[in-house]
């Protein structure tokens, strides 16, 4: 894994909603690689957050990729509302036709990311892997910021990374949930390339978001090999 492959995706849900434009510009300048939008419907997860209008209004501010993380039931019914995002992430637990939905996303020239909850086995992705670009491994239960990291998910990332390497698949692994320098290093060593930054890694009480992002990215890039 090369140093250049490490990416940080700040969570828009954790930003200051009174100053979203300021935070987007500040974090892009600090080295963000993409922005993560948590879309919650109050059914698949108990919380309700963000929506297509937020993505649409912020899209002109940044040239970085936007990823819409659809934590919603039957995500295929909402796909057309989130086409301002370049990456569409949906939960394998939330749709009965994940292969068909992945192909629908691809037809719209978007990247396909499949999210998988902490208790969902890697084996559930077996027949879906040829259809997707990324896997988003949840390292907390989806739905709320500020949860404790689930350490069992490190082994899940390790197993997934091994499958990807053995089959020489062009798939990247992203993680979301309680990503700090400590947990991020464990996940990086297990094979993660993309890290969602929230209240544990960027939006903490200590330090500015920009400073924290730089510190997180530098720490996770340390020791990466050139292969």
WOVEN-V633318 format. One record per helix or strand of 3 or more residues. SS is the DSSP state (h for helix, s for strand). FROM is the first residue (numbers start at 1). TO is the last residue. Records with the same first field share a line. If there is no record, write none. Layout:
BEGIN
SS: FROM-TO ; FROM-TO
END
This chain:
BEGIN
h: 3-5 ; 12-14 ; 17-30 ; 52-59 ; 75-82 ; 92-94 ; 98-107 ; 122-125 ; 129-131 ; 152-166 ; 181-190 ; 209-221
s: 7-11 ; 34-41 ; 65-71 ; 87-91 ; 111-116 ; 134-138 ; 172-176 ; 194-197
END
